[in-house]
Amino acid sequence: MGTHWIRVFRKLSQNLSVRAGAYCLVAISVALLAVVIAPYVPDEMADILGSDAVDHILTIVASSMLVVVTFSLSTLIASYSVAGSSAPSRATSLILQDRTAQNALSTFLGAFIFSIVALVALSTSYYGPKGRVILFVTTVIMLIAVIWTIIKWIGRLSGIGKLANVIEEIETTTKKSIRSHPGFFLKQENTEDQTSDKSLVIESNKAGFIQTIDIKNLSELVDAGRLNICIDVHTGEFVYPKMPLAQVTGAQLPLKKTLDKIQNCFVIDKSRTFEDDPRFGFIVLSEIASHALSPGVNDLGTAIEILGSQVRLISEISRIYSEGQDQWWSKALTLRQIRPDEVVDDAFHAISRDGAAFAEVGIFLQKSLRGIHSYPEFLRPAIEAARKNLYHCQQAMKDPTDFDRVERASRWIDAASAYLTSRN
């Protein structure tokens, strides 16, 4: 399956109305197709189960599921509102994409539609005695599914909408994005022959954020046309019309049809997404921390919790650096690397600036930077970020003893700087 269709399927699967509609179609199909299997039901079973019991069960389900759907939807909206008051809007978008919540709503709605369609069919004598057996069996299966979904939904309600849950969701999603795109973090040397003087630039045709770069399709185009492509942007970057996206070189430049295909590999839209944009997760987590550190909130604990999340995510990137990655795409395709200093800036700069007046935040930030400085690629960015944090704290703290505490936590900088100098 191509990257384009994977992206389309992902967007559809995250849409609540699409998922609910799919469940409803399945429910209608199951309710109406019971007569197809009816001829295979033994006569003895039809005599035993072909009673009016299924009518009463369906009536109960139909009358109760609509209430459950309404309650569940109102709970989801209330949770979204609560989370929206304590976190930026970009952070709360994952709540509406929560699969447990979507599956629960879709299951309850599907059970309601199934019951209504089955009751209407029963009133028109659509089912014979054997058809009622199949309907009874499917109704029992549906009830088991509803009961199991309710149990999961009750467990989910205890955490949905809470800020801690939102942070955990963002961290988990960002971790998946990092693991799915290890090539974005590795420096790549293009070893292909680029002595040709024929080259051209692929430009953006609209303004927006790059949501996805179709690496697989670009690799195929490169190999098919004997081209070299150097990508100048990365996912999440804001582009505008005529901005260069990639450089194309080759002995023979491609036709316009091929150039259009190359340009279409860069998916540009109004907003950033978490799935193919690893840096976006770091930025949104920092935004939550900045919101928590605002004068009207003063939630230092949330900022400290997010610093821990940032360190864990950077550890994932460090694992990519240490383990390496087999290059599955064409060697004639060069990706733009997400540099370690960019990651550190996304993760810590806003917290360092907005939390500079709080000794607790400054101390934990120094500990966090000390934790990542042991990764070779993050040594220099960690030292620079720690020094910036000391400067911010010195400017913002009114109590000298608070700054002394942060300064004591930053004593690792001198030893790390000496090691960096000796290594160079």
VEXDREN-2710 file (C-alpha; in Angstrom, 1 decimal):
% VEXDREN-2710
k/r/px/py/pz
1/MET/0.0/0.0/0.0
2/GLY/1.4/3.4/-1.0
3/THR/2.1/6.2/1.5
4/HIS/-0.7/8.3/0.1
5/TRP/-3.3/5.6/0.7
6/ILE/-1.9/4.8/4.1
7/ARG/-2.3/8.5/5.0
8/VAL/-5.9/8.5/3.7
9/PHE/-6.7/5.4/5.6
10/ARG/-5.2/6.9/8.8
11/LYS/-7.2/10.1/8.5
12/LEU/-10.4/8.1/7.9
13/SER/-9.7/5.8/10.8
14/GLN/-9.2/8.8/13.2
15/ASN/-12.5/10.4/12.2
16/LEU/-15.2/9.5/14.6
17/SER/-18.1/9.9/12.1
18/VAL/-16.4/7.6/9.6
19/ARG/-15.8/4.9/12.3
20/ALA/-19.3/5.2/13.6
21/GLY/-20.7/5.0/10.1
22/ALA/-18.7/1.9/9.4
23/TYR/-20.0/0.2/12.5
24/CYS/-23.6/1.1/11.5
25/LEU/-23.2/-0.4/8.0
26/VAL/-21.9/-3.6/9.5
27/ALA/-24.8/-3.7/12.0
28/ILE/-27.4/-3.2/9.2
29/SER/-25.6/-5.8/7.0
30/VAL/-25.6/-8.4/9.8
31/ALA/-29.2/-7.8/10.7
32/LEU/-30.4/-8.1/7.1
33/LEU/-28.1/-11.0/6.0
34/ALA/-29.3/-13.4/8.8
35/VAL/-31.8/-14.9/6.3
36/VAL/-28.9/-15.9/4.0
37/ILE/-27.5/-18.3/6.7
38/ALA/-31.0/-19.4/7.9
39/PRO/-31.3/-22.4/5.5
40/TYR/-28.3/-24.0/7.2
41/VAL/-30.0/-24.0/10.7
42/PRO/-31.2/-27.5/11.8
43/ASP/-35.0/-27.7/12.3
44/GLU/-34.6/-28.9/15.9
45/MET/-32.7/-25.7/16.8
46/ALA/-35.4/-23.6/15.1
47/ASP/-38.0/-25.2/17.3
48/ILE/-36.0/-24.5/20.4
49/LEU/-34.8/-20.9/19.8
50/GLY/-37.3/-19.6/17.3
51/SER/-39.4/-17.9/20.0
52/ASP/-40.3/-14.3/20.8
53/ALA/-37.4/-13.9/23.3
54/VAL/-35.3/-12.1/20.7
55/ASP/-38.0/-9.4/20.3
56/HIS/-37.8/-8.5/24.0
57/ILE/-34.0/-8.5/24.0
58/LEU/-33.8/-6.2/20.9
59/THR/-36.4/-3.9/22.4
60/ILE/-34.4/-3.5/25.6
61/VAL/-31.2/-2.9/23.7
62/ALA/-32.8/-0.3/21.3
63/SER/-34.3/1.7/24.2
64/SER/-31.0/1.7/26.3
65/MET/-28.3/2.1/23.7
66/LEU/-29.4/5.5/22.4
67/VAL/-29.2/6.8/26.0
68/VAL/-25.7/5.3/26.4
69/VAL/-24.5/6.8/23.1
70/THR/-25.8/10.3/24.2
71/PHE/-24.1/10.0/27.6
72/SER/-20.8/8.8/26.1
73/LEU/-20.7/11.5/23.6
74/SER/-21.4/14.2/26.2
75/THR/-18.7/12.7/28.4
76/LEU/-16.2/12.9/25.5
77/ILE/-17.1/16.5/24.8
78/ALA/-16.9/17.4/28.4
79/SER/-13.4/15.8/28.7
80/TYR/-12.3/17.7/25.6
81/SER/-13.4/20.9/27.2
82/VAL/-11.7/20.2/30.5
83/ALA/-8.4/19.3/28.7
84/GLY/-8.7/22.4/26.5
85/SER/-8.8/24.6/29.6
86/SER/-5.5/23.2/30.9
87/ALA/-3.6/22.6/27.6
88/PRO/-3.1/24.1/24.2
89/SER/-5.6/23.1/21.5
90/ARG/-2.9/21.3/19.5
91/ALA/-2.4/19.0/22.5
92/THR/-6.0/18.1/23.0
93/SER/-6.6/17.0/19.4
94/LEU/-5.6/13.5/20.4
95/ILE/-8.6/13.2/22.7
96/LEU/-11.0/13.1/19.8
97/GLN/-8.8/10.5/18.1
98/ASP/-8.8/8.2/21.2
99/ARG/-9.5/4.8/19.8
100/THR/-11.1/3.4/23.0
101/ALA/-13.6/6.3/23.0
102/GLN/-14.3/6.0/19.3
103/ASN/-14.8/2.3/19.5
104/ALA/-17.1/2.6/22.5
105/LEU/-19.3/5.2/20.8
106/SER/-19.3/3.3/17.5
107/THR/-20.2/0.0/19.2
108/PHE/-23.1/1.5/21.2
109/LEU/-24.4/3.3/18.1
110/GLY/-24.0/0.1/16.0
111/ALA/-25.9/-1.9/18.6
112/PHE/-28.7/0.6/18.5
113/ILE/-29.0/0.6/14.7
114/PHE/-28.8/-3.2/14.7
115/SER/-31.7/-3.5/17.2
116/ILE/-33.9/-1.0/15.3
117/VAL/-33.3/-2.7/11.9
118/ALA/-33.9/-6.1/13.4
119/LEU/-37.1/-5.0/15.1
120/VAL/-38.4/-3.5/11.9
121/ALA/-37.5/-6.7/10.0
122/LEU/-39.3/-8.8/12.6
123/SER/-42.4/-6.7/12.4
124/THR/-42.6/-7.3/8.6
125/SER/-42.0/-11.1/9.0
126/TYR/-38.7/-10.8/7.2
127/TYR/-37.3/-13.6/9.3
128/GLY/-38.7/-17.1/9.4
129/PRO/-38.2/-19.5/12.4
130/LYS/-34.7/-20.3/11.2
131/GLY/-33.9/-16.6/10.6
132/ARG/-34.8/-15.9/14.1
133/VAL/-32.3/-18.4/15.3
134/ILE/-29.5/-16.6/13.5
135/LEU/-30.8/-13.3/14.7
136/PHE/-30.8/-14.6/18.3
137/VAL/-27.2/-15.8/18.0
138/THR/-26.0/-12.5/16.5
139/THR/-27.9/-10.6/19.2
140/VAL/-26.1/-12.6/21.9
141/ILE/-22.7/-11.9/20.3
142/MET/-23.6/-8.2/20.0
143/LEU/-24.5/-8.1/23.8
144/ILE/-21.2/-9.7/24.7
145/ALA/-19.4/-7.0/22.6
146/VAL/-21.4/-4.3/24.2
147/ILE/-20.7/-5.5/27.7
148/TRP/-17.0/-5.8/27.0
149/THR/-16.9/-2.3/25.5
150/ILE/-18.7/-0.9/28.5
151/ILE/-16.2/-2.4/30.9
152/LYS/-13.3/-0.9/28.8
153/TRP/-15.1/2.4/28.5
154/ILE/-15.6/2.7/32.3
155/GLY/-11.9/2.1/32.8
156/ARG/-11.1/4.7/30.2
157/LEU/-13.4/7.3/31.7
158/SER/-11.1/7.5/34.8
159/GLY/-8.3/9.0/32.8
160/ILE/-9.7/10.6/29.6
161/GLY/-9.5/14.4/29.6
162/LYS/-6.9/14.6/32.4
163/LEU/-3.8/16.5/31.6
164/ALA/-1.6/13.6/32.7
165/ASN/-3.3/11.4/30.2
166/VAL/-2.9/13.9/27.4
167/ILE/0.8/14.1/28.1
168/GLU/1.1/10.3/28.1
169/GLU/-0.7/10.2/24.8
170/ILE/1.6/12.7/23.2
171/GLU/4.7/11.0/24.5
172/THR/3.5/7.6/23.2
173/THR/2.5/9.0/19.8
174/THR/5.8/10.9/19.4
175/LYS/7.8/7.8/20.4
176/LYS/6.0/5.8/17.6
177/SER/6.8/8.6/15.2
178/ILE/10.5/8.5/16.1
179/ARG/10.7/4.8/15.7
180/SER/8.8/4.9/12.4
181/HIS/11.2/7.5/10.9
182/PRO/14.7/6.7/12.1
183/GLY/16.2/8.0/8.8
184/PHE/15.2/11.5/9.7
185/PHE/17.8/11.7/12.4
186/LEU/20.8/10.1/10.7
187/LYS/23.3/12.0/8.7
188/GLN/23.4/10.6/5.2
189/GLU/26.1/10.9/2.6
190/ASN/25.0/10.8/-1.0
191/THR/27.6/8.5/-2.7
192/GLU/26.0/8.6/-6.1
193/ASP/27.7/10.3/-9.0
194/GLN/26.5/13.9/-9.3
195/THR/28.9/15.3/-11.9
196/SER/26.1/16.2/-14.2
197/ASP/25.6/20.0/-14.5
198/LYS/21.9/19.6/-15.2
199/SER/19.8/20.4/-12.2
200/LEU/16.5/22.0/-11.2
201/VAL/14.6/22.9/-8.1
202/ILE/11.3/21.5/-7.0
203/GLU/9.3/24.3/-5.4
204/SER/6.2/24.4/-3.2
205/ASN/3.0/25.4/-4.9
206/LYS/1.2/26.5/-1.7
207/ALA/1.7/27.7/1.8
208/GLY/1.3/25.3/4.7
209/PHE/3.1/22.7/6.8
210/ILE/4.7/19.6/5.4
211/GLN/2.7/16.8/6.9
212/THR/4.3/13.9/5.0
213/ILE/7.2/13.2/2.6
214/ASP/6.6/10.1/0.6
215/ILE/10.1/8.6/0.8
216/LYS/9.1/5.3/-0.8
217/ASN/7.6/6.9/-3.9
218/LEU/10.5/9.3/-4.2
219/SER/13.0/6.5/-4.0
220/GLU/11.2/4.7/-6.8
221/LEU/11.1/7.8/-9.0
222/VAL/14.9/8.3/-8.4
223/ASP/15.8/4.8/-9.4
224/ALA/13.4/4.8/-12.4
225/GLY/14.7/8.1/-13.8
226/ARG/18.4/7.7/-12.8
227/LEU/18.2/10.9/-10.8
228/ASN/19.6/12.4/-7.7
229/ILE/17.3/14.2/-5.3
230/CYS/18.4/16.1/-2.3
231/ILE/15.5/17.1/0.0
232/ASP/15.8/20.5/1.5
233/VAL/13.0/20.4/4.0
234/HIS/11.6/18.0/6.7
235/THR/8.2/17.2/7.9
236/GLY/6.6/19.9/10.1
237/GLU/8.4/22.7/8.3
238/PHE/6.3/25.7/7.1
239/VAL/6.7/26.3/3.4
240/TYR/5.3/29.0/1.1
241/PRO/4.8/29.3/-2.7
242/LYS/8.1/29.1/-4.7
243/MET/10.0/27.9/-1.6
244/PRO/12.5/25.2/-2.6
245/LEU/11.6/21.7/-1.5
246/ALA/14.2/19.6/-3.2
247/GLN/17.1/19.7/-5.7
248/VAL/17.0/17.3/-8.7
249/THR/20.1/16.5/-10.7
250/GLY/20.8/13.9/-13.4
251/ALA/22.3/13.3/-16.8
252/GLN/18.8/13.7/-18.3
253/LEU/16.3/15.9/-16.4
254/PRO/12.8/14.3/-16.0
255/LEU/9.7/15.3/-17.9
256/LYS/7.1/17.5/-16.4
257/LYS/4.9/14.5/-15.5
258/THR/7.7/13.1/-13.4
259/LEU/8.4/16.5/-11.8
260/ASP/4.7/16.7/-10.8
261/LYS/5.0/13.3/-9.2
262/ILE/8.0/14.4/-7.2
263/GLN/6.2/17.5/-6.0
264/ASN/3.1/15.4/-5.1
265/CYS/5.3/13.4/-2.7
266/PHE/5.4/16.5/-0.4
267/VAL/2.0/16.6/1.3
268/ILE/1.3/20.1/2.5
269/ASP/-1.7/21.1/4.6
270/LYS/-2.9/23.7/7.1
271/SER/-1.6/22.0/10.3
272/ARG/1.0/19.7/11.6
273/THR/0.4/16.1/12.6
274/PHE/2.1/13.8/15.1
275/GLU/2.4/10.6/13.1
276/ASP/5.1/11.7/10.5
277/ASP/6.5/14.7/12.3
278/PRO/8.7/13.7/15.3
279/ARG/9.6/17.3/16.3
280/PHE/5.9/18.2/16.7
281/GLY/5.5/16.1/19.8
282/PHE/8.5/17.9/21.5
283/ILE/7.0/21.3/20.6
284/VAL/3.5/20.5/21.9
285/LEU/4.9/19.1/25.1
286/SER/6.9/22.3/25.6
287/GLU/3.7/24.3/24.9
288/ILE/1.9/22.4/27.7
289/ALA/4.8/23.1/30.1
290/SER/4.8/26.8/29.1
291/HIS/1.0/27.0/29.8
292/ALA/1.5/25.3/33.1
293/LEU/4.2/27.8/34.1
294/SER/2.0/30.8/33.2
295/PRO/1.2/33.2/36.1
296/GLY/-2.4/32.2/36.1
297/VAL/-1.6/28.5/36.5
298/ASN/1.8/28.1/38.3
299/ASP/1.7/24.3/37.9
300/LEU/5.4/23.4/38.4
301/GLY/4.7/19.7/38.7
302/THR/3.4/19.5/35.1
303/ALA/6.4/21.2/33.7
304/ILE/8.7/18.8/35.6
305/GLU/6.7/15.8/34.4
306/ILE/7.1/17.0/30.8
307/LEU/10.9/17.4/31.2
308/GLY/10.9/13.7/32.1
309/SER/8.9/12.9/28.9
310/GLN/11.4/15.0/26.8
311/VAL/14.4/13.0/28.2
312/ARG/12.7/9.7/27.5
313/LEU/12.0/10.7/23.9
314/ILE/15.5/12.0/23.4
315/SER/16.7/8.6/24.7
316/GLU/14.8/7.0/21.8
317/ILE/16.6/9.2/19.3
318/SER/19.9/8.3/21.0
319/ARG/19.2/4.7/20.5
320/ILE/18.8/5.3/16.8
321/TYR/22.2/7.0/16.7
322/SER/23.9/4.1/18.6
323/GLU/22.2/1.3/16.7
324/GLY/22.2/2.9/13.3
325/GLN/19.7/2.1/10.5
326/ASP/19.9/0.2/7.3
327/GLN/19.1/2.6/4.5
328/TRP/16.1/1.0/2.7
329/TRP/15.6/4.0/0.4
330/SER/17.7/4.8/-2.7
331/LYS/21.2/6.0/-2.1
332/ALA/20.5/8.7/-4.7
333/LEU/17.9/10.2/-2.4
334/THR/19.3/12.4/0.4
335/LEU/17.0/13.3/3.3
336/ARG/17.4/16.5/5.4
337/GLN/18.6/15.5/8.8
338/ILE/16.8/16.6/12.0
339/ARG/19.9/17.8/14.0
340/PRO/20.4/17.1/17.7
341/ASP/20.5/20.8/18.5
342/GLU/17.1/21.3/16.8
343/VAL/15.6/18.5/19.0
344/VAL/17.1/20.0/22.2
345/ASP/15.8/23.5/21.3
346/ASP/12.3/22.1/20.7
347/ALA/12.3/20.2/23.9
348/PHE/13.9/22.7/26.4
349/HIS/14.1/26.2/25.2
350/ALA/10.5/27.3/26.0
351/ILE/10.6/25.6/29.4
352/SER/14.0/27.2/30.2
353/ARG/12.7/30.6/29.3
354/ASP/9.2/30.4/30.9
355/GLY/10.4/28.5/34.0
356/ALA/13.4/30.7/34.7
357/ALA/11.9/32.2/37.8
358/PHE/11.3/28.9/39.5
359/ALA/14.3/27.1/41.2
360/GLU/12.5/23.7/41.1
361/VAL/12.1/23.9/37.3
362/GLY/15.6/25.2/36.8
363/ILE/17.2/22.4/38.9
364/PHE/15.2/19.6/37.2
365/LEU/16.0/21.1/33.8
366/GLN/19.7/21.0/34.6
367/LYS/19.3/17.4/35.7
368/SER/17.5/16.6/32.5
369/LEU/20.2/18.1/30.4
370/ARG/22.9/16.3/32.4
371/GLY/21.0/13.1/31.7
372/ILE/21.1/13.6/27.9
373/HIS/24.7/15.0/27.7
374/SER/26.0/11.4/28.1
375/TYR/24.7/10.7/24.6
376/PRO/27.6/11.8/22.3
377/GLU/25.4/13.5/19.7
378/PHE/23.6/15.6/22.4
379/LEU/26.7/16.6/24.3
380/ARG/27.2/20.0/22.7
381/PRO/23.5/20.9/22.5
382/ALA/23.0/19.9/26.1
383/ILE/25.9/22.1/27.3
384/GLU/24.6/25.1/25.3
385/ALA/21.0/24.7/26.6
386/ALA/22.3/24.4/30.2
387/ARG/24.2/27.6/29.9
388/LYS/21.2/29.4/28.4
389/ASN/19.1/28.2/31.3
390/LEU/21.6/29.6/33.8
391/TYR/21.4/32.9/32.0
392/HIS/17.6/32.9/32.0
393/CYS/17.6/32.0/35.7
394/GLN/20.1/34.7/36.7
395/GLN/18.0/37.3/34.9
396/ALA/14.6/36.1/36.3
397/MET/15.3/35.0/39.9
398/LYS/14.9/37.6/42.6
399/ASP/16.2/35.5/45.4
400/PRO/20.0/34.8/45.1
401/THR/19.7/31.6/47.1
402/ASP/17.4/30.2/44.4
403/PHE/19.9/30.9/41.7
404/ASP/22.6/29.3/43.9
405/ARG/20.6/26.1/44.0
406/VAL/20.3/26.0/40.2
407/GLU/24.0/26.8/39.8
408/ARG/25.0/23.9/42.0
409/ALA/22.9/21.6/39.9
410/SER/24.7/22.9/36.8
411/ARG/28.3/22.1/38.0
412/TRP/28.4/19.2/35.5
413/ILE/28.8/21.8/32.7
414/ASP/32.5/22.5/33.4
415/ALA/33.5/18.8/33.3
416/ALA/31.3/18.2/30.2
417/SER/32.8/21.2/28.4
418/ALA/36.4/20.1/29.2
419/TYR/35.6/16.6/27.9
420/LEU/34.1/18.2/24.7
421/THR/37.2/20.3/24.2
422/SER/39.5/17.3/24.6
423/ARG/37.4/15.2/22.2
424/ASN/37.7/17.9/19.5
END
